[in-house]
Amino acid sequence: MRIDHHIARGRFREQVSLGGLTGLTKTGIYLFRLPPGVTSMALHWHENSDEWMYILDVGEGAVLLVWERGDEKSREEIVPKEVAVQNGDFIGFPLGVERAHALKAGSKELVYLVGSDQGSADVCHYSMEGKRTDYTVDEATGKIVGATRDEDIFKPST
């Protein structure tokens, strides 16, 4: 099923909920297929959910985009690092760690698994877009059920 990203318009991937197909209710496991040259989603990180990726099949030039807060003073200054990925790479993102990430396919389709906690509420931060989503995931469809709102991580809290 084609999934268009709800924050980063124009970014999409083919996605199958393996957890949903096998009746899992607390663990989300998805098979993703990303067309050549396409970025999977907006750079993001999760407050309440661990996330992992396992690279199955990758073409030349595929990268993991990663951003961790540094000296930036605005969203416009955010420049993610590009880290090459290859078949068999396992990448983990612990909950609550502000390490925004996404995958970008190289010269051919990128095929990978993604897993995460399911069933409980999470908050996903999209640092470059200045948004956050409070949500749960419908395991059967893989669609996000929740609300998105503006969030400026560079604005001092009052």
C-alpha positions, 0 to 999 in steps of 0.5 A: 500500500502506498503511504504518503507522509502526512507532514512532508508532502510529496514523500511516500513509500510502499508499506506493508504492516507485517505485524498487522498481517500476523495479529501482533498488537504491541509490536509494529513491524513494517516492510517498506519499499522506497523508490530510487532517489526518494526520502522516506519521510520527514526527519523525525524522532519519537518521545515514547517509542523505540524505533529500529530499521533493518536494511534488506536491499540497497542501491549505491548512494543510499543514506541515513539522514541524521540530525542531532541538535547542535548550535543551530538557531533556526530550522533553516540552519538544520543540515542533516548528516548523510551516513551510507547504509548497506545490506544487513545494517541494523539501526536503532533509535531509543525513545526520547533521544532527540536524533531526527532521522529518515532514509533516502534511497540511492540508485535503486529501490531501497527495501527495509524493515521498520519496527517500533512499539505499538498500541500506546500513545506517542509524540513524534517531533519533526524538527525541520518542519516545526511540527509535532504529532500526538498519535497512535498507529492503527496497526491494521492499516499503518495509518496515524490516528492523531493530531498534528500541531506547530512546534518551534524547538528553537523558541524559548519556553515560557 
